Every structure is written in structure tokens, then in C-alpha cells.
Amino acid sequence: MAGLRGSFSNLQALLDGAQHSPQLRTKLKSQLSLGGSSESLNQKNAGKPRVVVVSMKLPLSMSQKEDGTGWDFKVDENALLVQACTSERLEKEFDVVHVGCLPKEVPAEDQDAISSALMEDFGYMPVFLGDDLKQRYYNQFCKQTLWPLLHYLLPLSTASSGRFKQDEWTAYMKANRIFVDKLMQFLRPEEDYIWIHDYHLLVLPALLRKRSYKVKIGLFLHSPFPSSEIFRAFPKREEILRSFLTADLVGFQSFDYARHFLSCCARQLGVEHEMDRGSIAVKYFGRKVYVTISPTGVQPDKLLECYCWNDTVWRKGELMNEYKDKTILLGMDDMDVFKGIELKLHAFEHILDMHPYLRQSLVLIQVVNPPRSQSREMEALQAELNETVERINSKYGSDKHTPLVWLDRAVPHYERIALYSIADCTIVTATRDGMNLMPYEYIVCRQGPDSAPGTRRSTLVVSEFVGCSPSLSGAFRVNPWSVESVSDAMLQCISMSPQESELRHDKHWKYITRHTASHWASSYLNNLQRACAKHSSMKFYGLGLGLDSFRMVALDVNFRRLDEVSLNEAFTNSKSCVFLLDYDQTLMSTTSFSVQPSEEVLKTLADLCANESNTVAIVSGRRAQDLQEWFGGVKNLALVAEHGYKFRPPGSESWETHLQVEPTWHDVVLPVLEHYVECTDGSYLEKKESALVWHYQDTDPDYGSWQAKELLDHLDSALANQPVEAVKGNGIIEVRPQGATKGQAAEVVLSWTRRAKDDVDFVFCVGDDRSDEEMFAAVEHVTYSPHMPAEVFTCTVGAKPSKAPFYLDDPSDVLDVLRQLGSKRPR
């Protein structure tokens, strides 16, 4: 980073060179018409990968000059994103640019010059929202609606300030669009990595993706993510979830939050996840959206630098003298309804009630940072806390002893370090929190520099509902709602032997030194690079207009819409043509409530079959009797039922069975499937001649998915010595004979055609789902077969990932193509 301080007086001062170099003056003159320093930003380190870190607020402070003519800016070196992005390794690999709002809004006439100055000094690009929009966007929607929702709180009362309001949502959307506009001024979409942070910018991935399909996006949520039962109540749930899924990599602090997100995707969007070589991946319209669990950390070396400051040493000595012979408990929290401060105070009061011998030796120092926004709930909490503090001190305090030291103010950095270093135990009782790095900072400060004398000891009481809890295995994890549990944990900490506290401290210290903030950033960005590695080999399409319907479709670069001119030309020049046609959702309209073919479908098939050069086959997973009933009247139409198990050749009334399997396996499988039908509400069993199918698409998404996985495991052992296989489909588990696939069915039709007619020189194969992919793969080899070379056109229905190189939009497109071919005659 170029420097840690900078200032701006006024535009003329900048141009006159009062604050900056002649080079900057020249640059400013050329850039003021562009609204900032976007041009130079793209020229700087153009050959180096760039990470654009986007957060609601830039990690800096600003203060007005004494004469009122301008502003002083200073980077907040203690901010997580500063510590994470200034490591030697990260700065060597990437050029880092920060984008976000200033702590205060500035006049419009000063914005361009401030942008240039911040970019020159710090590599920061400010976003300007205006006071009114920022109030509605941040203080109202973010803090009073989104923040409680993500912390598992629903606004049940009609008087709650957290009730959803459309005008605040509009402000949220508008603010995110302003961020997009700023990014698009300098973004290199196919080269830059965009790292978006936290709940203030949850719709930014979708808005950004709509402007640039190939942009590389990572989204990290620092706050919790609630269970699906909470999140489903949010009116804009689909907009938020779909925006998450337009990113390439989504990061969470803990597995619990990632698990809730995946559950929401399954329940609200019907999107399942899978494991991909140890990573969690959500398949979404041809893209893999990776989900990572990446807990943040601290930079011990940065904290320990402050440990030796004169101010820190002085304040530590002052505190040690003031609390000599006392046992110090420490709490350090923001004023927030989710921090559980009142629960901590009640537990402390309970200790003093139950253990009189501690009343003169035990001290709780509670630091409370000012609230970031005000609400009725916050006012009620502040009133309760003030009353509790007064009650405890009046009950157990004296002129010489204050058991509860209430610091209702933001403490400077040096004082925070000093408080950590003297505390015997630190307590976190948040009822819900994203990560909370305060215990990590406490461990570092209790460790101190290597030159510090004495042994290193520390004890922790940590709520089980905060993100750092799983990593602190030596802490006392508590349910903060249980006053007795918290007070018992406090008591165990203060009565712990020195040897045990040393061991616990050492275990935490080793973890913290390995999992630093820079390690978190480097690991996340490496994952983001891997997640975007296939961008260059894919084509991207945007579908849907509104945020609730917008989605990115990723397809192979060779995937394209069926070229009907080439198809017609190849058909006209052929002598023996084969048509392999799926039925459901291929010939039948997706909007049809009837499963039977329409007259239009039957007439189109009849026209194709009327040409003796054509072999037309319906290849379906349906039962033979259903296909016979629907298509029996179409002369010379071949029918393949149950994925190739049964075949009715053209012109024949009898069915051939191509897989001979003893039905004894039914006796093994049927009771198992019936048991799962009974245990899984909404599921049912379908019996075919060759197969048994368990349907679970109408069950609870989570429970149905769990039961499907369990059933597959169950069947895997039950069918070990049987000539059948269990195959998972879209909402089904099908048990069928081995080899009963549409790929096998395609080979049966092609072999029959070769025997009955000339060698095949044209194949048109079309289908829409996973089972048809096997048919596409089987047919493709005909193109290169030396004994049966042919023009092959495999085509999927809908622009979605497929082994087929072509697609048609819908069943009506398929019928149009078939009608055209039915009206022509091969030579």
C-alpha cells in the first residue's frame, strides 16, 4: 500500500499541487471529466491479477481539517480486510483495490478529486450514495431488517422496526446498483476477481453478472445465515438466493451457516448440492457454484506490535495497579441485541449471589461499543442494561470496590490491548454471531511478545452460537440462555489450575498462529481462482429479467442452437435415416396437463414414418402398454419401452425383450421400497415390468434427499449379488436391470435398421433429461464408425449443459423441425 495517510483540502489545491505530486496534477486534469481515476486504475499493473475487494464501508477513517477546508484520511490498520489483504504473499500475487463508501458523505463537487486522491494514496475507490439513500439503505434496511433476519429473529410484532418495507428494499437495490456502476467504470471482467463482503451487498453478484457474464465473483458472508424456516419468511428470499448462486464462490464462517444456505437452496429453489473432491458444489444451470467454509482470523504480529506501545504499557500498568489482587473477567461487545450482554450480567450476578467469598475479589469489566443504529429494541436493551449495572453495583459494591465496571464507550486500540493482557478470563455470550474475533485477540494479547516475562495462561467462556466456537476447543462452550451454565463456566475458569490454563492457552495459540487473517484471504482467493478456472471454456447466457428470475446459464463453447439448414441438407442427401425421439418434455409440451400425445404429435410422426427411408423410434422410460396405447395407431413407428428393456420394431405388433433377467430380485427390493414409502410422507412406488421406481419429488426436500441417500446405501448392499442396479434420477430412485439404458436402446434401433435396410447415414436424436445423455453418448460414435459412418445430430431440449452439441428451445421447436423433415424426401 502506497501510504497510510492522505488528505484533501479542495479541488483547486489538488490541481495546484498543494498536496500531491506534479504527476498526480496531470493525471487529475485528464481524469476529472471521467469522474475519477478509472483510466489510471486499469493501466496500473495491467499484467498482474487484480482483486477488487468490495465492502459497504472502506476500511479508513476520515476527519475534517481544523480550518474546515478539507478532509484527512487514515487507513484503519486494525480492520480485518486491511490485515487480510496486506500480507506479503497476497501483495506479491495480486494487485488489491478496495471499493466501498466513505464513513461520511461529501459534497458532489468534491467527489472526483477525493476519488483520485484515495486511489493514488491507498488504492481505494469510494462509492458515493448520499445521506438520504445511505440512511434508508444502511440504517434502516440493512440494520433493522436484514441484520435481525440473518441472526434468526423474525419481526413478529406489528410495531417491530424489522418489518419488511418495500421502499427500503428499493433503496437497498438502488445502493447496490450504484456499486455496480462504480465497478463497471474500471473493471476488467475476464481478468479481475471481485470479492464481495457481507450482507450489505447480497444482490450485487446478480446485478454485476447481468452487466458482465464472465466476471469472476466471490461472495463472503461475515454474518450468520439462518435456518430455512426463518429465511423462507423473508419476502425477497428468491432474489437473495439466486443472487448468491450467480457468484462463483460463496463463503461462510462455519458449516452451520453453509448448511442452512444449502437447505434454503434445496427448499426454495429445488437446487441440490454435491461433493466435488472435498468441496461443496451447487449445480445451477450448467455452472458449479462452490461453497466454502472459511473462518476468518487475526494477525498476531499486528496486535503484538501494539503491545509494546508506550500508551499500551502505561495503561496496562495503570490497570494492574487498580485491580491488584483482583480476578478480572472481561467482556467486550458492541451494543447489540444479539450480543447477549444482559445474559452475561445476569450470570455474573448469579455468581455473586451464590458465592459470597467472591464478592470482594471478582471484577467484571464490560466494554460496550456504541450501537451502529438505533431502534426500539435497542432502546429497551440499553435501559435494561443500565438498570442491571446499577442493581449489581448497589447490591455488592462499596466505596473501595466496584464489582461491575461498565465502560459504555469505544475504547482506543491501546486500551483494548491493555485490557486483554490483564484479564484472567474473557466471556462471549452472544446469542448469535458470525465469527467474533474478540477471543482470538484476547489469546494473542495474553501470549504477548516473546520477550515478555512469565508463563502464558488464558481461559475463555464462549457461546456455542458464535462462529469462533468450534475452533476454540479449549474454551468452555455454553448456552448463553442458561444463566446457570454461564455462571458455572465462569466459576470453573477462575478456579482452574495454572497448569491447565497454560495447556488450554497453548492449544489456542497454535491454532490462531496458523489460521491468520492473511491465511484466510489467501485460501479464499485460491479457491476463487479454482472455481473460475473453467470460465474460458464456457459460454454464458443470462435468462430472466427480474432479480427473482435472473440466472446464468453456462454452456460448452461448442454448444449451439441446432442449425436447421445443415440438418435439412444432411437429411436430403441421405438414403437411410434414423430418428431417436424421447417423449416426455420432448414431444409433449411442458405446459400440458395430459400425458397423452396430441393429434399434432401423432400426425407429425405419421408423416415421418410414411417415408420408407426413415426409421422412427420413440425411446422412453414409460411402460410398454402405455406406449402401445398411445402410439399403436402410427404405422411403422418403432417403440422402445422402459429404457430399452422392451422393443417393438417398425411394422410389428409384438414386443421383443432385450434383457432377460430373473424376476427374483423383486422379492429382495420390493419390501425395501415399500418400507421407504411408508416412512417417507409424499413418496410413492411405481411398478414396471422391468423396474421398480421410488418417487420422492413430492416429499420434504431435505428429508426426501436424506432418505434417497439412505435408500441407495441400503440397496447397494441388498443388490450386491443381483443383476440389477439402483440409479438416482430427478426425484426418483429406479431399480432396473443392468444395461437397461437409453444408450443400449439406441444401439438396438441402429442394429435393427442396419439389418433391415441399408447402412445408416443420418441420425437425429433428441431428448431432454439425464437418461437421454446416455443415448447421446451412444449415438455419437456412429459419426466416426468405419463400418457405419453417418451425419449425426444429437440435440437436447432447452439451452442447458449436455453431451449433445445442439439444442432446441422447447417441444414446439422439436415438432417444427420434425414437420419440416416429414415434408421432405431423402434422395
N, C-alpha and C positions, 0 to 999 in steps of 0.2 A: 504494500500500500504506500502510496506516494508520501503521505504525511498524516498526522493525526489531528492537525488543527488547520483551520482556514477561516477567513472572514470575508464578508461582503458589505461594502458601505453603500454604494449606489451604482447605477449603470455607468454614469459618466466617470466615476472613479476607476471602474474596471477598464474602460476604454482608454483612460488617461494613464493607466499603468500604475495606479496608486497602490494596488495590492498584488498585481501579478506581472509576469514577465512580458517583454515585447512579443514573444511568440504567441502568448495567450491573447494579447490585444488583437493581433492579426487574425487569430482563429475566431475570436468573438465577432469581429466585424463581418466575417464571412458566414457566420452561423446564426446571427440574430434573426435573419429572415427565415431560417429553417425552424425556429422555435426551440433551439437547444443545440447540443453538441453531438447529434446523431451521426453526422458525417465522419467526424474525427473518431468517434467510438468504433465505427466499422473499419477504419483504417488502422487503428491501433492493434498490434499483434494479430493481424488478419490471418496469419497462418497457424495460429495456436487455438486449440479448442477453447471455447468460452462457455462459462457457466453464468447464467443470468439468475441471480437469487432474488426472488420476488416475495416480498412480505408487506403487510399492511403499513408498517412503520419502518423507516430507515433506522439502523442502529446508531443514532447520533443524537446529541443534544444541541439545542440552539438557544442563544440568549441575545437579547438586544443590546447593542452598544450603549454606553452611558450617555452619549450625546444623541441617541435616538436616530442615527443616520443609517444604520445597517445592522447586520447580524453576525455573531460569532458562532461557528460550528465546531463541534468536537466529537470525534468518534467515541462511542461507548465501548471501550475495550473489554468490558465485562459481559457484553451481550453475547448470547450463545452463537449467533450467526457470525459474529466477528471472530470469536475464538475458533469456530469450526473452519472458517474459510481463510485463515491466515497462517495455517501450518506450512512448513517448508515444503512438504510433499505436494500439497494441494496447489500452492502457488507455482511450483515447478511444472505441474501438469496442465493447469488451466489458467486462463485469464478470467478473473472473477469480477462481475459487475453486479451491484446491488440496485434494486428498483423498489421504491416504496414512498410513502408520504412523509413529509416533514412533521416534526412534533407540533408545529403551528403553521397555519396557512399564511401566505404572504400576498401582497398586492400583485395583481396581474402584470403590472408594468415591470415588476422586478423578477418575474419567474424565469425568463430566458437567461438572464445573466447569472442568477443563482444556480440554475441547472448547469451552466458551463463551468462555473467555479467549483461546484461539488464534483463534477465529473473530472475536472483537472486535478483537484486535490486528493480525492478519495476514491474515484471510480464509482460514484453514487449518482443515480439518475432519479430525481424526485418526481413524484406524481402529485398534481395539484387537484384537489376535489372541491375546495370552497367550504366555508364554515357550515353553511346550511346543509349541504349534502353529507358532509362528514358527520354532522350531528345525527341525521336520520339513518345513515348507513352504519356508523360505528356505535355510537352511544345507544341508539335505540334498537335497531335490528340485530346487530352482532351481539351486543352485551345483554340485551333484555329478552331476545327471542332465541337466537342460535346457541348462545353460551349455556343457558339453563337446559335446553333440549339435549345438547351433547353431554351434559352432566346428569342425564336421566331424570330431569324434572319437567313434568307437564303442567301447563298453566290451567289448572282445573277451575280456579276461581275466576268469575267474570271480571273481578277487579284486578286480576293479575296483569302486570305490565308486560308479561311474556306472551300474551295472546297475539296470534298472527295478525298482522295488518298489511293489507295489500300495498299501501303507499310506501311502507318501509321496505317491503320486498322489491318494489320498483326502484327505490333508492339503492338497495344492495346490488341489483342488476346494473344500474347506471354506473355506480362506482367501479364495478368490475370491468365494464366496457371502457371506462377511461383508462384503466390499467392496460387493457388490450391495445388501445390507441397509442399509448406511450411505448409499449413494447414493439409495435409494428413500425415505429419510426426508425429503429436501428437493428431489428432482429435479422439474423441470417438463418432462415428457417431450417435449412438442411444441414447446418453446421453447429449451431448453438444448442446447448442444453438448458432448458428452462426448469428451474427448481422452485416450485410454488409452495409457500408455507402457510399453513393453518386455516382456520375456519372462516376467516375474513374473505377468502378468495376461492371459495369452493366451486363457483361456477366459471372461474377463469379458464380452466382447462378446456371446457366446451366452447366458450366464446373465442378462445385463441385458436382452437382447432378448426373452427368454422372459417377463420381468416387464412389459415395456412395448414394444409392437410399433413405435411411431412414434418412439422415442428416436433421436437423431442421434449416430452413433458414429464416431469416428476412432480408428484404432489405428496407433501408430508403433513400429516395432521398431528399437531402437538397436543391437542386436547383429547379427551376420551371420545369414543364413538359408542352410542347407546345400543341397547338390545333392539331387535327388530320390533318388539311390541311397543317400545317407546317411539322409535323413529317412524313407524308407519302412521302415527298420528299427525305427522308434520304435513301440511297441505302441499308442499312442493317437494315431496320426497323423491319422486321420479326424476325431477330436474337435477337434484343434487346427485343422486346415484348415477345417472347417465353421464353427468359431468365428471365424476370420479373415473368412470370407465373410458373416458376419452383420453385420459393420461396413459402413459406407457408404464409407469411405476407408481404405486401407491404405498406410502409408508405409514406405519403406526408405531406407537411407543411400546405396546405389549400385544401378546397373542390374543388376549381377551377382546381388545378393540378390533383387531383384524377379524376375529371370529364373528363378532356382531355385524361387521360390514359385509362379510361373505354371506351371512344369513339373510341380511336385507336384500342383497342381490338376488338370492335364490327365491325369496318370498315375494318380493315386489316386482322383479323383472324376469324371473324364471331362468336366471343365468347361474349355472353351476361352476364350481372351481375344480381344479385337478392339481396333482403334484407333478412338477416338471423338474426332475433331477434335484430334488431337495428344495425347490422353490414352489411357492403357491402361484398358480396362474388361473386367470379367469378368461375363458374363451368367449370373445364378444365380437361377432360379425367379422370373423376371419383374423382378428388380432388377438394376441395374448397380452392381457393386462396383468402384469406381475404385482404381487402383494408381498411386501417385506415387513418384517418386524425389526425395527431399528431403534432401540432405546438410545436416547441422547446421553451425553456425559459432560464432564467439566475438563478444564485444562489445569491440572495440578500446578504446573510450573508458573502459570499466570497468577494463581492465587498465592503461591508461596513468594512471589516477588513482592506482593503487598504485605506479606507477613513481617518483613523487616523494615517497612517504612517507619520513620520517626513517629508519625501520628499514631500508627498501629501499636508500636511498642509503648508509647506514652499511655494510650487508652487502655491497653491490656494491664499495665501496672496499676493504673487507677482502679480498674475493676477488681483486680486481685486484692488490693488493699481494702476496698469497700466491702467485699464479700469473703473476707478472710474467715476460715473455719466454717464456711457455709457449703452446703451441697447445692450445686446450681443445676436447675433444669432450664432448658432453653426452648422457646417456641418462636418461630419467625415466619409470619404468614402475611399474605395480602388480606385486606379486609374484603371478604367474600363469603357468601352464604354456604359455599361448598368446602370451605377450609376447616370446618369443624372446630373453630376456636372455642365456642361455647361448651362443646363436649370436653375439650381439654381442661377448661377451667372447672367444670363440674367434677372431673376425675381428680384434679388436684385438691379441690375442696374435700372430696371423699377421703383422700389420704390423710389430710389434716384432722378430719372428724374421727377417723378410726385409729390413728396413731399419734397420740398427744406428744410423744417424745420427739417427734419430728417438727413440731410447730415453731421452734425457735432456731432450727438449723437448716430447714429446707426452704429454698427460694426458687420461684418460677419467674424467669424474665421472659416476658412475652412482647415481642416486637410486632407491631401491626402497621403494615404499609397502607397508605391512603387508598380508598376504593377508586377503581378506574371509571366507575359510573355510579349514578345514584338511582335508587328505586325504592318503592315502598318496603320491599323485603329487606333492603339494605338498612333503611332507617330503623326498622324494627329490630334487626340484629344488633346494630350499634347501641340502641337503648338497652337491650338485654345484657350486652357485654359490660356496659358501664355500671349497670346495677349489680352484676355478679362481682366485678372487681371491687366495688365499694363494700359489698357484703363480706367478702373474704377478708379484706384488709381490716375492716372494722371488727370482725369476729376474732381474728388471730394475730393482728398486728399490734405494734406498740410504738412508743417513741423511738426505740432503738432497733426495731426490726419490722421490715415490710415484707411479708411472705410472697406477695404478688406484685412484681414490678411491671407496670404497664407502660410501654413505650409506644404511644399512639402517634407515630411519625415515621417517616422514611429515614433510616439511619445511613450515614455515609459509608462508603465501602470499607474504609479502615476500621470503623467501629464494628461493622459486621464481622470482619475477620477477628477482631479482638474478642467479641462475644463468643464466637465459635471456639476460640482457643481456650477459654476458661470454663466452658460448660462441661459438666460431668455427664450429662445426658441431654440428647435432643429429641423432641417429641413432634411427630407429624400425625395429626388426627383428621386429615381431610376425608370427607365423606365420598369424594370423587375427585380425582386429579389426573391430568395427563401423564406427567412424569414426576415433577417436583424434585429439583436438583439440590435442594437445601441439605438433605442428609449427606450427599456426596461432598458438598463444600465443607460441611462440618468435619467429615473424616479427614479431608486434606489439611484443614487447619489444626486438627488435633495431632496430625502427623508432624507438621512443621518442617522446617528445613533440616537437612542432615546435621547441621552444626548445633541445632537446639539440644540442650541437655535433657536428661530424664528419659523415662520409658514412655511409650506411646499407648494410650488407652482411650477407649471411647465406648459409649453404649447408646443404643437407639431404640426408640419406640416408634413404629411406623404403621400407619393404617394399611390394611390389606387392600384398600381400594385406590391406591396410588400406583403409578406406573413403575416407580423405582423399587417397589416392594419385592418382586421376585428376585432381583439381583442382590438384595441385602439379606443373605441367608443367615447372617449372624445377628440380625435385629430381632426384637420382639414384635412380631406382627400381630396386630389387634384389630378387632371390630370396633371402630370408633364410637358406634352407637351404644356399646356396652360400657357404661361408666366403670363397673367393677373390673372388667378386663383391662381397661386402660390404666386404672389405678394400680392393679396388681402388677402390670408390666413395669410401671414407674418404680414400684417398690422393689421389684427384682433387680432393676438397673442400679439403684442406689445402694443395694446390699450385696452386689456382685463382688466376687474376689478380684483383686488386681490381676492375677494370672489369667482368669477367664476373660476379663475385659481386654487384656492385651491380645489374646488369641482371636477374639472376635474382631478387634480393630485391624489386626494384621490381615485377616481374610478379606475384609472390605477394602483395605488399601491396595492390595494386589489387584483386585477386580477393577477399581477405579483407575489405576495407572495404565491398565490395558485398554479399557473402554473409555477413551477420552472423547472430547468433542470433535477433535480433528479426525480421530479414527471413525467416528460416526459419519462425518461428512464424506470422507474418502471412501468408506464402504458403500454408502448410499449412491454416490456418483458412479462408482464402478458397476453397481447393479443397474443403474440407469443406462450406462453405456451398453451393457449386455442386453438389456431389454429393447434397446433401439437398434441393435446390430443388423436386423433384417430389413430396416426401412428401405434401403436402396434396392432391394429385390422385390418390393411390393408396390402395387398401385393402390392409391387411396381414393375413396369416393365418400362424399358426405350425403347422407339421406336425412330427410326431415327438415322442417323449417324452424319450429319452436324448440326451445331448450328441452321440453319434455319428450320430444320425438327425435331430436338430432342424434345421429350415431355415425361413427366412422366405419366404413367397410374397407377391409384390406384384402387385396387380391394379388395373385401372382402376376408378374409383369406381362406374361404371355396370355393371360386370361382376357377374353374379349367377347363382345356380343357376336352371336352367330352371323357369319357373312352369308346371307341368303343367296346372293349372286353366285358365289363359289359353290354353295350347296346345290343349287339348281343346275349349274354347269356340270358338276361331277355326276349328278343323277342322270342327266340327259345323255351323258357319254358312257353310261354303264349298261351291262347286259343282265346282271343278276344282283338284285338289291335286297338287303335285309333291314327291316325296321324293328328295333327292340324298344318297346314303349312301356314305361311304368304307367300305373293307372292313378292311384290316389295322389292328388295335388299336382299331377302332371297332365292328365287328360280331363280330370274332374276339377271344376272351378273351386278355389279355396273358399268362396263365399256360398257355395251350395250346401243346403241342409240335407239334400238327398245324396246317398252314396251310389245310386244307380246312374249309369251313363245317360246323357241326354241324347235326343234324336240327332242333334248336330254331331256328336261324337260318333254315333253308330254310322251315320251316313258318310262321314269322312273316312272311317276305317273301311267301309264297304267299297268306296271309290279306290282306295289304295289296293285292296285285295283283288279288285276286278282285273288288275294288271298281272298277267301270269308271270312276269319277270320279278315281281315283288314277293318276298316272304315277310309277312307282317305278324309280329308276336306281341301279345300283352304279357309282360313279365311282372308278376305281382306276388305279394306275400299272402294274399287272400286265399280262402278255401276254394277247392275245385268246383264245388256245387254252386258257389256264388258267381264265379266267372262263367260257368256253363249257363246259368240262368240269365245273366246279363248279355253275354256276347254269343250265345249259342246260335243266334239267327244270322250272324255275319258269316257269309260263305268264305271258305279258305282262310279264315283267321286262326292262327296258332295261339294257344293259351298255355301259359306256364303258371302253375299254382304253387303256393307255399314255398316260394324262393327256389323253385327248381325240383321240388320233390315229385311233382306230377306234371306231365307234359301231354298236351293234346295236339298232334300235328295238324297242319292245314288240311282241310277236306275230310278229316276223320271225326267220328263221333265217340271214339273210345279214348280213354286216358292211359298213358303209359307211366309206370312208376320207375323212376330212375335211381332211387336209393332204396335198397332192401335192408330194412332194419327191424330186428325183432322187437315187438311191442312190449317186451317185459320191462323195459326201462320205465314205462308209465307207472308201474307198480311202486317203483322207488321214488319217482319225482312227484306224482300226484298228491300224496299225503303231505309232502313238504310244502307245496304251493298252496294247498287248501289251508294249512296251518297259518301261512303268512296272510292269506286273505282274511282269515278270522281275526288275526292280531292287528291288521292294518286297516283302519277305517277308511273307506273310499276306494279300496283296491278291489279288483275282481279277476277271475280266471277265464281265459278263452281256450277252448279245446279245438285243435285242428287234427286232421288225420295224421300228420307227421310231427306235430309240435304242440307244446303247451306254453301258453303265454300268460304271464302275470303282469297285469296293468296297474300302475300306481300313479298315473299322471293326475288323478283327481284327489290324491291324498295331501296331507300337510306336507309342504315342500321339504322341510328338514327331516321329519320323521320318515317320509317316503324314501328319501335318499339314504338315510341310515339303514332302513330295512332292506333296500335294494343291495347295499354293500354287504350286509349280513347274509342275505339270501345267496349272493354269488359265492361267498365263502362257504356257506353250507353246501351248496350244490357242487362246489369244486371237490369236496371230499366225497360226497354221495355218488358222484358220477365218475369216480376215478377209473372204474373198470367197465364203463358203459360206452357204446359207440355214438354218443351224443355230446353236445356242448351247450353251455349256457352263455347266451350272448345278451349284452346290455344294449338296448335301443333307446329311443326318445320316450321316456316314461314307461318302458316295458323291460321285462326280463323274459327272453324267449329260450326255451329248451328245445333244441331241434337236432336232427341227425347231423353228424359231422359231414361236411361237404354240401349241405343244403344251403347254397348261397346263390345270389343272382349272377355271380361270376360263372358258376357252374351251369346255371340255366342258359346264359348266353352261349356258352360253348356247345350245349345240346342243340340249340336252334341253328347255330352255324354249321355244326356237323350234319344235321338233317338236310340243310339246304345244299351242302356240297354233294351229298349222296343223291338227292332228288333232282337237282338242277346243275347248272354249271358252277364253276368256282365263283365265289362271291367277290365282286369288285366294287361294292358300295355298301357301307353300313352307316345307318343313322340310329344312334342310341340316345335316349333322353329319359331322365329321371330327376327326382328332387331331393332324396334323402340319403342317409348314411348307407342303407343297404344297396342303393344304386351305385355307390362308389366302387363296389366290388365288380359290378357289371362294366363300368367304365374301364377299370384296370384290365379286365379280361379281354375286352374288345380292342384295346389299343394295340395289342401285339399283332393284330391282323395287318396293320399298316406295314409292318416290317417282316411279315411271314413270307419266306421264299416260295412256299407252295400255294399260298393264297393271298397275294398282295391285293390291297383294296384301299379305296378312299374312305377313310373313317371320320365320322363327325360325332363325337360324344358331347353331350350338351346337358347342363343342369338347368333347373328352373329357378330363377332368381339369381341376382348377382351376389353370390356368396362363395366362399372358398370351396374348391372342388378339384378332383383329379381330372375332371373334364376341362378342356381348354376353352369351351364356349358356354354361353348361357343365353337363355331367353327369359323374358321378364316374368311371364305367368302362363297359366294353361291356355288362355285365349291366344297368346303368341304361338304356342305349340300347335294349336289347331289351325291357325292361319298358315303356318309352314306346311303342315301335312295336307291341307286343302290344295295349296299350290302344287305340291308334288303329285297329289292324286289326279290333278288335271293334266299332268304331263305324261309322256311315254318315253321310257328309255329306248335307245336305238336297238 
